[in-house]
Each structure stands twice: as structure tokens, then as C-alpha cells.
Amino acid sequence: MMKQPFYLIQPNPWPILMSLNLFNLINSMINWMEEKILTFLIMNLFFTSICSIKWWIHIKTESLLKGQHTFLIYQNLKMAMIMFIFTEILLFTSLLWNFFYMKKLNYDMMWPPKFLLMINPYHIPLLNTLILFSSSITITWSHHCLINKNYKIMKISSFITLMLGITFITLQIYEFFTMKFNMNDSIYGSSFYLTTGFHGFHVIIGLMFISSYMIKMKYSNSWHNFNFESASWYWHFVDLVWLFVYTSLYL
């Protein structure tokens, strides 16, 4: 048999199960918005999480235990992550485009509307900005420690990043509960909650990434660390997007 750098994967159920769960997840979200039924949404989120974890374990097993990931496969995984982040950039571009487009359509009115009591952008939002950019520094510190094989400090800086991200989400939830307007208050309220809510959801996904590589940190090394690199790239993306969200929606 001729040797080649590609690995032909074995049949496994996770791609098709993930596709079905994602399809049902969208339907359950619509059902929740229209009928206020939360049960199906929670079930689909649970099954989607299980499929994701099992699929990631399968990929990790191929890489470490079976040794089937060549250097070319490793590079292709990096490219796939870059393309995924690019699609996420397009998502937030469309959300911010919607916000500014609605602002343009309502140019003859106050924006945000006068009856909306806005949160002070220099209180919790500014604090969250400082927290998120501090976490960007700590995860970069983790990467530096990994390259220099300082695994003990890497664990500490990764844990600090995780705690900063959890603090950000906690403050954002508190902010949502203390806001003086809701999603139904004009197109501004809808755009505000949709954009900030999606960003918060992506922060949670980033925290899952970080938790994943912290659990499997013993398998990482300075030359094979895709799990860490993908989490690091995604976290930097979340930080950068927040800069645009904060300046556009709060300032």
C-alpha cells in the first residue's frame, strides 16, 4: 500500500448525529421564542454537548493513541479552525451591520430612543472590557509558557483566564437582570440583546474550549498543541469582537 500524508477516517456516528442535533436545536430555539417551551431547547443543548465531547475525544484518540495525525493533518486542523473563526466574524459583522443599518433608518429619531434608560458604559461594561482584555493577556502568557515548557505556570495562567471569563459572564448576567429595558423595547432593544447575548454565548463556548484543554493539558507539548492553539485563537477572537460590541452598543 502506498504511503500518503492523509488519514482516511473510520466510520463514526458523530457527524450525522451532530447535524441532526443542530437542526433540532434551531427548531427548538424557534419553539422557545414563539411558544415559550424551554424543555426541547435544554434537551437539544444537552445532546449537542454530548455529541461534541464524544467527537472531540474521537479526534484526540486518533491523534494521540493511534498516532494517525500526520503533520499535514495537523495543519489542516489549524486551517479548519481559522475558517470556523472567519465564519464567526461574518456572524458578528451581520449583527453590527443590522445595528448601524437600523440606526440609519431612524436618523430622524434619537438613537437609542429617548424612553430607554441606558446603562452607564463606564461601570459594568467598562469593567467587563478590562476583565476580558486581561484574560487575553493571561492566555497569551499561557502560550508563552507552553512554548518554553513551563507547564506549572501554564496551568496557573490558564486557570486565571478561566476565572476571568467566568467573572465576565457573571457580570453580564447581572447586567441583563438590572437593565431598565428588555428585548421587546424597540429595534434598539432587540439589536442590543441579540448582539450582546450572542457574544456572551460565544464567551461560554470559549470557556468550554479552555476547560477542555486544561483537562487534557498533560497531553500537550510545545510541538503538538492544537487543542490549546484553537482555544487561544478563539478566545482572542472573542476579545476582539467585544471591543467592537462595546464601542458600538455601549459608547
Buried (B, 14 or more C-beta within 10 A) or exposed (E): EEEEEEBEEEEEEBEEBBEBBEEBBEEBBEBBEEEEEEEBBEBBBEBBEBBBEBBBEBBBEBBEEEEBBBEEBBEBBBEEBEEBBEEBEEEBEEBBEBBEEBBEEBEEEEBBBEEBEBBEBEEBBBBBBEBBBBBBBBBBBBBEBBEEEBBEBBBBBBBBBBBBBBBBBEBBEEBBEEBEBEBEBBBBBBBBBBBBEBBBEBBBBBBBBBBBBBEBBEBBEEEBBBBBBBBBBBBBBBBBBBEBBBEBBBE
